């Protein structure tokens, strides 16, 4: 990645990392993400400016551990956030709840609003994400096409054939103007609401 991602970690007290005989009090992580790289594959991406929204999420995976006979840490899966605490799995912590243990679902990520103010007030905050409805419609088409393909082994350009596959959390908006074009790779679907049009394909690549 160029420019490079920058990161830093710190465990307290000093020199306490990987030392079971030293009680840790806390730790910190800082990450600086190069905006230009985050926008690299999307020529239509809006550069961060006052009032703009981006989708983003952060995840931390935590494994249980034990201290082995050598007095060293050793991984021992023991999930505490699972439906059955104690399950031999990892704990997954996210900044914004997704409803699924799967980070590669950008349509479920949280929403960040950029501000030019260092201490924005409630008046600076928008209460409506104008792209939300069109994005939800695009995802409704994506998931419906995915299920349709699993059943019929091909995609369709007929919205009527997808109706039985639309379901929460991404229902198709009644007022959406929808079009689907089949391609050699799969399809390109568009959902328009008002002045906004969301476009998505079989790879879940979505732009508004």
C-alpha positions as CSV (number, residue, x, y, z in Angstrom):
1,X,0.0,0.0,0.0
2,X,1.4,3.4,-1.0
3,X,1.2,5.7,0.7
4,X,1.8,3.4,3.6
5,X,-0.7,2.7,6.3
6,X,0.7,3.8,9.7
7,X,0.0,2.2,13.0
8,X,1.2,2.1,16.5
9,X,0.4,-0.1,19.5
10,X,1.2,0.3,23.2
11,X,0.8,-2.0,26.2
12,X,0.8,-0.7,29.7
13,X,2.9,-0.9,31.9
14,X,6.0,-0.7,29.7
15,X,7.7,-3.9,28.7
16,X,4.7,-5.9,29.8
17,X,3.8,-7.6,26.5
18,X,3.9,-11.4,26.5
19,X,4.9,-11.5,30.2
20,X,2.2,-13.4,32.2
21,X,3.9,-12.5,35.5
22,X,3.2,-8.7,34.8
23,X,-0.4,-7.6,35.2
24,X,-1.4,-5.5,32.2
25,X,-3.5,-2.4,32.9
26,X,-4.6,-1.5,29.4
27,X,-3.5,-1.1,25.7
28,X,-4.0,1.3,22.9
29,X,-3.9,1.1,19.1
30,X,-3.7,3.9,16.6
31,X,-4.1,3.6,12.8
32,X,-3.7,6.2,10.1
33,X,-5.4,5.2,6.9
34,X,-4.4,6.8,3.6
35,X,-7.6,8.3,2.2
36,X,-6.3,8.1,-1.4
37,X,-6.0,4.3,-1.2
38,X,-9.4,3.9,0.3
39,X,-10.8,5.7,-2.8
40,X,-8.6,3.9,-5.3
41,X,-11.1,1.5,-6.9
42,X,-14.0,3.9,-6.9
43,X,-13.6,6.9,-9.2
44,X,-17.1,8.1,-8.1
45,X,-16.1,8.2,-4.4
46,X,-16.7,11.4,-2.6
47,X,-13.6,12.8,-1.0
48,X,-14.2,13.4,2.7
49,X,-15.6,16.9,3.2
50,X,-18.1,18.5,5.6
51,X,-21.3,16.6,5.8
52,X,-20.3,13.6,3.6
53,X,-21.0,10.1,4.7
54,X,-18.8,6.9,4.4
55,X,-19.5,3.3,5.4
56,X,-16.8,1.9,7.6
57,X,-16.2,-0.7,10.4
58,X,-13.4,-1.9,12.6
59,X,-13.0,-5.4,14.0
60,X,-10.9,-6.9,16.8
61,X,-10.5,-10.7,17.1
62,X,-9.7,-11.9,20.6
63,X,-8.6,-15.4,21.4
64,X,-8.8,-17.0,24.8
65,X,-5.5,-18.1,26.3
66,X,-3.8,-20.1,29.1
67,X,-0.4,-20.1,30.6
68,X,1.4,-23.2,29.7
69,X,4.0,-25.2,31.7
70,X,6.8,-22.9,30.4
71,X,5.1,-19.9,31.9
72,X,4.2,-18.6,28.4
73,X,0.9,-17.6,26.9
74,X,-0.8,-20.2,24.7
75,X,-3.9,-19.9,22.7
76,X,-7.0,-21.7,24.2
77,X,-10.2,-20.8,22.3
78,X,-13.0,-20.0,24.8
79,X,-15.5,-17.6,23.3
80,X,-17.4,-15.5,25.8
81,X,-19.6,-13.6,23.3
82,X,-20.9,-16.7,21.5
83,X,-24.4,-18.0,21.9
84,X,-22.9,-20.7,24.0
85,X,-20.2,-19.1,26.2
86,X,-17.1,-21.3,26.4
87,X,-17.4,-22.5,22.8
88,X,-14.0,-23.2,21.2
89,X,-14.0,-20.2,19.0
90,X,-12.7,-16.6,19.0
91,X,-14.5,-13.5,20.3
92,X,-15.2,-10.9,17.6
93,X,-15.6,-7.2,18.6
94,X,-16.8,-4.6,16.1
95,X,-17.2,-0.8,16.3
96,X,-20.7,-1.1,14.7
97,X,-22.9,-4.2,15.2
98,X,-23.4,-6.1,11.9
99,X,-25.9,-8.8,12.9
100,X,-23.5,-11.4,11.5
101,X,-19.9,-12.6,12.3
102,X,-18.6,-11.5,8.9
103,X,-16.6,-8.4,8.3
104,X,-16.7,-8.6,4.5
105,X,-20.3,-7.2,4.3
106,X,-19.8,-3.5,3.7
107,X,-23.6,-3.0,3.4
108,X,-23.8,-3.7,7.1
109,X,-20.9,-1.5,8.2
110,X,-21.5,1.6,10.3
111,X,-21.8,5.1,9.0
112,X,-19.2,7.9,9.5
113,X,-20.2,11.5,8.9
114,X,-17.2,13.8,8.2
115,X,-17.2,17.3,9.7
116,X,-14.9,20.3,9.2
117,X,-15.5,21.2,12.9
118,X,-13.2,19.9,15.6
119,X,-16.2,20.0,18.0
120,X,-19.4,19.5,16.0
121,X,-22.7,20.2,17.6
122,X,-26.0,18.5,17.0
123,X,-26.9,21.2,14.5
124,X,-23.9,20.2,12.4
125,X,-25.1,16.6,12.2
126,X,-27.4,15.4,9.4
127,X,-30.2,13.2,10.5
128,X,-30.8,11.7,7.0
129,X,-28.2,9.8,4.9
130,X,-29.6,10.7,1.4
131,X,-28.0,7.6,-0.3
132,X,-29.4,5.1,2.2
133,X,-32.6,4.2,0.4
134,X,-31.0,3.7,-3.0
135,X,-28.2,1.7,-1.5
136,X,-30.6,-0.5,0.3
137,X,-32.5,-1.1,-2.9
138,X,-29.3,-2.1,-4.7
139,X,-28.5,-4.6,-1.9
140,X,-32.0,-6.0,-2.1
141,X,-31.4,-6.7,-5.8
142,X,-28.0,-8.3,-5.0
143,X,-29.2,-10.7,-2.4
144,X,-32.3,-11.5,-4.4
145,X,-30.2,-12.3,-7.5
146,X,-27.8,-14.4,-5.3
147,X,-30.7,-16.6,-4.0
148,X,-32.2,-16.8,-7.4
149,X,-28.9,-18.0,-8.9
150,X,-28.5,-20.6,-6.2
151,X,-32.0,-22.0,-7.1
152,X,-32.1,-21.5,-10.9
153,X,-28.3,-21.6,-11.7
154,X,-28.5,-18.4,-13.7
155,X,-29.3,-14.7,-13.1
156,X,-32.4,-13.0,-14.4
157,X,-33.2,-9.5,-15.7
158,X,-36.9,-9.8,-14.7
159,X,-37.6,-8.1,-11.4
160,X,-40.9,-9.9,-11.1
161,X,-39.0,-13.2,-10.8
162,X,-37.0,-11.8,-7.8
163,X,-40.0,-10.7,-5.7
164,X,-40.1,-13.8,-3.6
165,X,-36.5,-13.3,-2.7
166,X,-36.7,-9.7,-1.3
167,X,-36.6,-9.7,2.5
168,X,-35.2,-7.7,5.5
169,X,-32.8,-6.1,6.2
170,X,-32.8,-5.0,2.5
171,X,-36.3,-4.9,1.2
172,X,-36.9,-3.3,-2.3
173,X,-38.4,0.2,-2.0
174,X,-41.9,0.4,-3.6
175,X,-41.0,3.7,-5.4
176,X,-37.7,2.5,-6.8
177,X,-37.1,2.5,-10.6
178,X,-35.2,-0.7,-11.2
179,X,-33.4,-2.1,-14.2
180,X,-31.2,-5.2,-14.6
181,X,-28.9,-5.9,-17.6
182,X,-27.4,-9.4,-17.9
183,X,-23.6,-9.4,-18.8
184,X,-21.1,-12.1,-19.6
185,X,-19.9,-12.0,-16.0
186,X,-23.3,-11.8,-14.4
187,X,-25.4,-8.7,-14.3
188,X,-25.5,-5.0,-13.6
189,X,-28.5,-3.7,-11.7
190,X,-29.6,-0.1,-11.1
191,X,-32.1,1.2,-8.5
192,X,-33.1,4.9,-8.7
193,X,-34.9,6.9,-6.1
194,X,-35.3,10.6,-6.7
195,X,-32.1,12.1,-8.1
196,X,-29.9,9.2,-6.9
197,X,-29.1,5.9,-8.7
198,X,-27.3,3.0,-7.1
199,X,-25.6,0.5,-9.3
200,X,-24.5,-3.0,-8.3
201,X,-23.2,-6.2,-9.9
202,X,-22.8,-9.8,-9.0
203,X,-19.6,-9.1,-7.1
204,X,-21.4,-6.7,-4.7
205,X,-19.6,-3.8,-6.2
206,X,-21.9,-0.8,-5.4
207,X,-21.6,2.8,-6.4
208,X,-24.1,5.7,-6.1
